[in-house]
Amino acid sequence: MSKQIETDFRTFIKFWVVPLIIACALFLFFKALTGLLIIGISIFLALALKPLVRKVNDFFTRHFGTEKKHQTASAVLAYLIVVVVIGGVVAVVGPVVVNETAKFVQHFPDTFENTLGGWEGINNFGKTIGINNLQSEIANSLNGLSNDLLGVLGNSLVSSVSGVADAVMKIVLVLILTLLFLLEGPSMMRAIWASLGSGKDKKSVKVAQRIASRMANVVSTYVSRQVIVAIIDGCASMTIVFILALILGFSPSLAAPMGMITMLFYLIPMFGQFIGGTLVTVLLFFSNPVAALIFAVVYIVYAQVENNVISPKIQGDALNLRPVVILCAITIGMYMFGLLGAIIAIPIAGCIRVLLEEYPNIKASRE
């Protein structure tokens, strides 16, 4: 016995066409995810540059009048300042890291002999812990490690070329889009709000505009204050290294690059300060082990002062987020998008806080 089920056209659309459209939309979204991330990073950087653009525009206004054409010049000049500064830091830090590493490798035999007593000292230490020929064990381990590394490098050599080209293309796209968002973003947003506000639902548009403005302010405020603290951290590291160089007799020219390293890594929330301090300690060890040890101790003490006094005073209540919320946001962002996710996690959490605070207004505007 068979039954005939009749369905109307609307039911057919609801149960077959709509799920198919959703599946296609999700497929296209994941295919375009890299492009969307590039656009999102560009918007984030454009918002982060807003305070600097505003400062440059104020300078132009004080000295050259209040014409609107200064906004474009301010955006371009602020953008160029940031690009030149970052390029200069990379140009200074890169050669120093390479030179210090090469110097350490070159002088490693003498350092090894003077600090550890050479292989004889290593073997004597091995006997105290029950290993008769520690030299042989270390040599075998190093040979195995080098073979594994050579295998990995050989397998990834071909893919690395295309990976570098892909990374360069993404960086170029981010740079271009950031500049375009700086130049065209304000006028685009004014046009969008004007078109939306021309309808009947003006109250909802005003609420949305206020929320968007608050979110943009969260991003720009967080980044600008984080940069200020990073500069202070870099200056402190530079001063410590410079004083150690004068006392212990190694090159004072290392002070500026070491300060730049800690400044750059401080921009990574939570863990950047530790990574930067560790890297500087390792690089100083290549030149002077005693200086590296002293720097590590002094920098740890300074980090406590910075985290408990300097940073809270500068950051203030800009985001009004509890430490546990910040750590959870960084953890989620890091596991979703790696280092990039860790950097943008805190301002995104601040934007979510804004949405939660504005939810009653959103609900009221709809009613």
N, C-alpha and C positions, 0 to 999 in steps of 0.2 A: 504494500500500500504506500503510495507516494503522496507527498503534500506539495503544493505549489505555494511558494512564498513570494508575495508581491511587495515591491519596495518602490517608493517614489524617487524622483530624481534628486531631491534634496538629501534624502538619506544616503543615496549612493555617493553623492559628493562628500558628505560628512564622514563616511566610514572608509572611503577609498582615495578620493582625490586629495583631501586635506592632509592625511598622513603622508601621502606621496610628496606633496609640496613641502611639508616640514622636513622630510628626509633629504630632499634635494637641497633645501636651504642650508641644512646642517652640513651636508657634503661640501657645498660651495664655501661655507664659512671656514671649515677646516682647511680647504685648499688655499684660501686667501688669508690664513692666519698670520703668516709671516709678513705679508704686506700690511695687514691691520696693525701688527706690532710695530712696524716701522713708522706708520702714521701716528700711532699712540705715543711712541718715544719722541717723535718730532713735536707733537703738541705739548708733551710734558716739558721738553727743553724750552720751547717757546714761552710757556708759562713761567718757567724758572728764571728766564731772562728778563721778565717784566720789571722787577725792581731796578735792574741796571739800566734798562731802556728809560725808565722814569727818571733816574738820576741824570742820565745824559740829556734827556729832553729838558729837564729843569735848568741844566747848564746852558743849553742853547737859548732857552727862554730868557734867562737873566742877561745874556750877552748880546743876543741877536733879535730880540722881539718875540712875539707870541704867535707867529704864523704857523698854520697847521703843517706846512711842508717840513717843519723840523721833526715831526714824528717819524717820517721815513728815514731821514738822516740819522736820527737817534737810534732807531732799530738796527740800521746797517752798521753804525759805529759800535754799538754794544755787541753785536754779533761778531764783528771783526776782532774786538778786544778779547773776547772769550776764546775764539779760535787761535789767535796769536799766542795768548798766554798758555793754553793747553799744548799747542805745538812747541812752544819754547821749553816748557817743563819736560816734555818727552825728549826733546833734542838734548837737553842737559843731562837728564837722569839716565837715558839709555846707554850712552858711551861710558858713563861712570860705572854702571853695573857690569858692563862687559869688561872694562879695563881692570876693575878690582878682582873680578873672577879670574881673568887671565893671569894677573899678578900672583894671585894665591896659588894657582896651578903651577906657575913657573917656580915659585919659591917653596912649594910644598915639601920637597925633600929636606931642605934646611929646617923648616918649621917643625916637621915631623921628628927630626933628629933632636932638635933643641928642646921641644916640649914633652915628647913622650919617650925619648931615649932610643929612637929607632926601633928596628925589629927586635933587637936584643931586649929592650925594655918591654916591648909587647909580649915577647915569649916569657919573660920573668913574671909579668903580671898574669899570664895564662896559667903558669904553674901554680900560682897561689889560689886559683879557682878550679884547679883540677884538670887543666888542658895542657898537655905536654908540648904541643907544637901549634900555638895559636896563630902563628904566621901562616902556616899551611891552610888552616881552616879559613882564615880571612881571604887568602888568595883564591881558594876554591869558590867561596861565596861570591867574590867580585867577578870571577870569570863567568859564573852562572848568570849573575845579574847583567853583565855586559852582553852576553849572548841573547838573553831575553830582550834587552833593549834594542839590540840590532835587529832582531826579528820584528819587533813592533814598528821600529822606524822604517824598515824595508817594506812592510805591508802598508804603512800609511803614507809613504812618500808620494805616490801618485795622487791619492785623494787630497793631500795637503795643498797641492798646487791649486786645484779647483776650489778648495776651501778658502784659501787666502784671497783668490779672485772674488769669490762670493762675498766674503767679509768686507773687502774694499768697496764693492758695489753697494752694499747695504749702508756702509758709513757715508759714502757720497750721497746716497738718497736721503739719509737722515739730515745731513748738513744742508742740502738744498731745500728739503721740506721745512726744516726749522726756520730758515730765513724767510721762506714764503709765508709761513704761518705768522711770523713776526710782522711782516709787511701787510698781509692781507687779512689776518685774523680779526683784528678789531672791526674793520669795515664789514666783513662777512657776518660777524655776530650782530652788529647793529642792523644790518639788512634782515637777518633772520628774526630778530625780536620785533622789528617794525612790521614785518609781514604777519607774524603770529598775533601781534597786538592789535591788528586792524579788525579782527573778528569779534564775536560776541563775548568770548570767554577771556576777557582782559585780565581778570583777577588771577586766574591760573597762570597766565603768561608772566605776570609780575612776580608771582611766587617762584616760578621756574627761573626767571632771570636773576632773582636774588640768590637762589640756591647755586646757580652756575657761577655767579660772581664770588660767593663765599668759597666755593670749591677751588676756583682759580687762585684766590687769595691764600688758601691753605697751602697749595703747592708752592707758590712763589715765596711765601713767608718761610716755610720750612727750608727750602733750598738755600735761600739767601743767608739765613742764620746758620745753617749747617756749614756753608762756605766760610763764614766769618770765624767760626770755631776751628775749622780745618786750617785756616791761615794762622791762627794763634798757635795751634798745635805744631804746625810746620816751623814757625819762628822759634818756638821753645826747643824743638829738636835740633834746629840749626845752631842755636846758642850753646846747647850742651855739647854738641860735637865740636864746635869751634873752640870752646874752652878746653876740652880734652885734648884737642890737637896741639894747642899751645903748651899744655902741661906735659904731655907724653911724647911730643916730637914727631907726630905724623902729619901729613899734608892738611892744612886748614881748608884747602879747596874742596874737601869732601863735605864741608858743613852745609853748603847750599843745596847740593843734590840730595843729601840725607833728609834735610828739612822738606824738600819737595816730595820725597817719597812718602813721608808720614802725612803730609798735607793731602796728597791724592788719595791715599788709602783711608784716611779719616772720613771721606765722603761715603764710604760703605758703612751703613748703620751697624751698631753693636760690635761687630767683629773687625771692622777696618782698622781701628786703633791698635789692636793686638797684632794684626797682620803687618801693618806698617812698622811698628816697633820691632817686631821679630826680624823683618827683612833688613832693617838698618843695623840691628845687632849682628846679623850674619855677615853683612858687608864690612862692618867695622872689624869683625874678627879676622877677615882676610888681611887687613892692614895691621891691626894691633889687638891681640886677644884681650889684653888688660883693659883697653879702652872700650871694647865691646861689653865686657862684664860690668864696668862702671856705668856705661850708658844704659844698660838694661835695668840696673837698680834705680838710677836716677829717673829714668823715663817711667818706670812703674809708679814711683812716688808722685811724679808730676801728673800722671794719668788719673790718680785718685783725686788730686786737687782739681783737675780739669772736669772730671765727671761729676764731682759733688759741689763745686763752687762756680767755675767759669761757665760751663755749658748750661746749667740751669738758669743762671742769670741772663745769658744771651738768648737762649731758646725760650725761657719764660713759660707761659701757658699758651704758646702759639697754637698747639694742636690739642691740648687738654686731653691727653691720652694717658692711661695708666701704664706702668712698665710692663705688666703682664699682657696687656693688649698689644703693645708695641712688639714684644717678643713673639707673640702668636702670629702677628701680621708678617714679621720678617721670616718666620719659619715657613709659613704657607707660601709667601712670595718666592722664597729661595727654592723650595721644592717644585714650584710650578714653572718658574722661568729662570732659575739659577741666580747668578750675581745681579742681573738686571732686576729680577723680582725682588731681591733683598733691598735694592736701592729705592725702588718706587713703592715698596709695601707701606711705609709709614705715611706718606701723603695720601695714599689710597685709603688707608684706615681713617685718616682725618676727614676725607671726603664722605666716607660712610657715616661718620659721626654727624656731619652736617646734615645728611639725609634723615637720620634718625631724629635729630633736633627739629627739623623742618616738617616732619611727617604730620603733626597736627595741622599745620598751615596748609599742607597739600590736601589733606582730607577736607578741611574747611572750604578750600577754594573749589573743590569738586561739588560740594553740597550747595 
